[in-house]
């Protein structure tokens, strides 16, 4: 059955942001005594909200400064403004997409809006974007995806989610949705994650936007 709604994750699916944001987080953590490489950060926090990251350290007795999130936001904004790009081929996919779609991201509202604006994707998601701030529990809980589907009036069983992270795959499966693992972002060249996405329940692994567009068209046949 062709999906009635396609939900795109933002970071690592629509925009090639994960290497930039993980580098910013790694450098700031090192400044506060937590020596984690960008690869370590990817492994631990990819696809999760800043709240989840802060909780991770709090549970291990490491309380980060009260201005940590604000400082991190500023560093990421600076990095994004100078370097952020959309995933290659994403505009062509969206231009030819006949199925209703939206974006549902673990990013907060400010970062999600900035990301879409900087990459020229805002016009595609004018009233079709959902942030982790909209729900009580972020990924890997299913809340965000269920909220997006309910808001747009599509049953969970008719939703296809495009995700690049383990937490996103788990969230989509917990929501009872079909989910494809997208590995076209540059961070997957640093930390190949396709086997983990497949093991977490991804129904398909997609290597690039052209492949994604073709696969979506195939669902309608």
C-alpha positions as CSV (number, residue, x, y, z in Angstrom):
1,X,0.0,0.0,0.0
2,X,1.3,3.5,-0.9
3,X,1.8,5.6,2.2
4,X,-0.6,8.4,3.0
5,X,2.2,10.5,4.6
6,X,6.0,10.6,4.5
7,X,7.7,12.0,7.5
8,X,11.3,13.2,7.0
9,X,13.8,13.6,9.8
10,X,15.7,16.8,9.4
11,X,19.3,16.4,10.5
12,X,21.1,13.8,8.4
13,X,18.2,13.4,6.0
14,X,17.1,16.8,4.7
15,X,20.3,18.6,5.7
16,X,23.9,17.5,6.0
17,X,24.3,18.7,9.5
18,X,25.4,15.9,11.8
19,X,29.2,16.3,11.3
20,X,29.0,20.0,12.0
21,X,26.8,19.8,15.1
22,X,28.7,16.8,16.6
23,X,32.0,18.6,16.1
24,X,30.6,21.7,17.9
25,X,29.3,19.5,20.8
26,X,32.6,17.6,21.1
27,X,34.7,20.8,21.3
28,X,32.4,22.3,24.0
29,X,32.3,19.1,26.0
30,X,36.1,18.9,26.0
31,X,36.2,22.5,27.3
32,X,34.1,21.3,30.3
33,X,36.2,18.2,31.0
34,X,34.3,15.6,29.0
35,X,36.8,14.3,26.4
36,X,34.5,12.9,23.7
37,X,35.5,12.9,20.0
38,X,33.0,13.9,17.3
39,X,32.7,10.2,16.5
40,X,31.9,9.4,20.2
41,X,29.3,12.1,20.1
42,X,27.7,10.6,17.0
43,X,27.6,7.2,18.6
44,X,26.1,8.4,21.8
45,X,23.7,11.2,20.8
46,X,22.9,11.0,17.1
47,X,19.2,11.7,16.6
48,X,18.6,12.8,20.2
49,X,17.6,16.1,21.7
50,X,19.9,18.3,23.8
51,X,17.8,17.4,26.8
52,X,18.6,13.7,26.3
53,X,22.3,14.6,26.1
54,X,22.2,16.7,29.3
55,X,20.3,13.8,31.1
56,X,23.0,11.4,30.0
57,X,25.7,13.4,31.8
58,X,23.6,14.1,34.8
59,X,22.9,10.4,35.3
60,X,26.7,9.9,35.4
61,X,27.3,12.7,37.9
62,X,28.5,15.2,35.4
63,X,26.5,18.4,35.6
64,X,27.2,20.8,32.8
65,X,27.0,24.5,33.2
66,X,23.6,26.2,33.1
67,X,24.6,28.1,30.0
68,X,25.8,25.0,28.2
69,X,22.8,24.7,25.9
70,X,22.9,28.4,25.0
71,X,26.6,28.3,24.2
72,X,26.1,25.2,22.1
73,X,23.3,26.8,20.2
74,X,25.4,29.8,19.4
75,X,28.3,27.6,18.2
76,X,26.0,25.5,16.0
77,X,24.3,28.5,14.6
78,X,27.7,30.0,13.6
79,X,28.8,26.7,12.1
80,X,25.6,26.2,10.2
81,X,25.5,29.8,8.9
82,X,28.9,29.3,7.2
83,X,28.8,25.6,6.2
84,X,25.4,24.0,6.3
85,X,24.1,22.4,3.1
86,X,21.0,20.5,2.1
87,X,21.5,16.8,1.3
88,X,22.4,16.4,-2.4
89,X,19.3,15.6,-4.5
90,X,16.7,16.5,-1.8
91,X,15.1,19.3,-3.8
92,X,14.5,17.0,-6.8
93,X,12.9,14.5,-4.5
94,X,10.6,17.1,-2.9
95,X,9.8,18.7,-6.2
96,X,8.4,15.4,-7.6
97,X,6.8,14.1,-4.4
98,X,3.1,13.5,-4.8
99,X,2.5,12.0,-1.4
100,X,1.8,14.4,1.5
101,X,4.9,15.0,3.6
102,X,6.3,16.8,6.6
103,X,9.4,17.0,8.8
104,X,9.6,15.8,12.4
105,X,12.9,16.6,14.1
106,X,14.6,16.1,17.5
107,X,15.9,19.7,17.1
108,X,14.2,22.5,19.0
109,X,12.1,25.0,17.1
110,X,14.8,27.7,16.7
111,X,17.3,25.2,15.3
112,X,14.8,23.5,13.0
113,X,13.7,26.8,11.6
114,X,17.2,28.0,11.1
115,X,18.2,24.8,9.4
116,X,15.4,24.9,6.9
117,X,15.9,28.6,6.2
118,X,19.7,28.4,5.6
119,X,19.3,25.5,3.2
120,X,16.4,26.9,1.2
121,X,14.1,24.2,2.4
122,X,11.6,26.4,4.3
123,X,9.2,26.9,1.4
124,X,8.7,23.1,1.2
125,X,7.7,22.9,4.9
126,X,5.8,26.1,5.6
127,X,3.1,24.5,7.7
128,X,4.5,20.9,7.8
129,X,7.2,20.9,10.5
130,X,7.2,19.3,14.0
131,X,9.8,19.7,16.7
132,X,10.6,17.6,19.7
133,X,9.5,20.6,21.8
134,X,5.9,19.8,20.7
135,X,5.8,16.5,22.8
136,X,6.7,15.3,26.2
137,X,9.1,12.5,25.2
138,X,11.5,12.7,22.3
139,X,12.9,9.9,20.2
140,X,13.2,7.0,20.7
141,X,9.7,7.4,22.1
142,X,7.1,7.4,19.3
143,X,5.4,10.6,20.5
144,X,6.7,13.0,17.9
145,X,5.9,10.8,14.9
146,X,2.4,10.0,16.3
147,X,1.8,13.7,17.0
148,X,2.8,14.6,13.4
149,X,0.6,11.9,11.9
150,X,-2.4,12.7,14.1
151,X,-2.1,16.4,13.3
152,X,-2.1,15.7,9.6
153,X,-4.9,13.1,9.9
154,X,-3.1,10.0,8.7
155,X,-3.2,6.7,10.6
156,X,0.2,5.4,11.8
157,X,-0.1,2.3,9.7
158,X,-0.1,4.5,6.5
159,X,3.0,6.5,7.4
160,X,6.5,6.1,6.0
161,X,9.3,7.6,8.0
162,X,12.8,8.5,6.6
163,X,15.4,8.4,9.3
164,X,19.2,8.3,9.6
165,X,19.6,7.5,13.3
166,X,19.0,4.5,15.6
167,X,16.8,6.5,17.9
168,X,14.7,7.6,14.9
169,X,14.3,4.0,13.6
170,X,13.2,2.8,17.1
171,X,10.7,5.7,17.4
172,X,9.1,5.0,14.1
173,X,8.8,1.3,14.8
174,X,7.4,2.0,18.2
175,X,4.8,4.2,16.5
176,X,3.8,1.3,14.2
177,X,5.1,3.0,11.1
178,X,7.1,1.8,8.1
179,X,10.6,3.3,8.3
180,X,13.6,3.5,5.9
181,X,17.1,4.1,7.0
182,X,18.8,6.9,5.1
183,X,22.6,6.7,4.9
184,X,23.3,9.5,2.4
185,X,24.6,12.0,5.0
186,X,28.3,12.6,5.3
187,X,28.4,11.3,8.9
188,X,27.7,7.8,7.6
189,X,31.1,7.9,5.9
190,X,32.7,8.5,9.3
191,X,30.5,6.1,11.3
192,X,28.8,3.6,9.0
193,X,25.5,2.8,10.6
194,X,23.5,0.8,8.0
195,X,23.8,-2.5,9.9
196,X,22.6,-1.0,13.2
197,X,19.7,0.7,11.4
198,X,18.7,-2.6,9.8
199,X,19.0,-4.4,13.1
200,X,16.8,-1.8,14.8
201,X,14.1,-2.6,12.4
202,X,14.6,-0.4,9.3
203,X,12.4,-1.9,6.5
204,X,14.8,-0.7,3.9
205,X,18.2,1.0,3.7
206,X,18.5,3.9,1.2
207,X,21.9,5.2,0.1
208,X,21.1,8.5,-1.6
209,X,18.3,10.9,-2.5
210,X,18.0,9.7,-6.1
211,X,17.5,6.2,-4.8
212,X,15.0,7.4,-2.2
213,X,13.0,9.2,-4.9
214,X,12.9,6.1,-7.1
215,X,11.9,3.9,-4.1
216,X,9.0,6.2,-3.2
217,X,7.8,6.2,-6.8
218,X,7.9,2.4,-6.7
219,X,5.5,2.3,-3.7
220,X,2.8,3.9,-5.8
221,X,2.9,1.3,-8.5
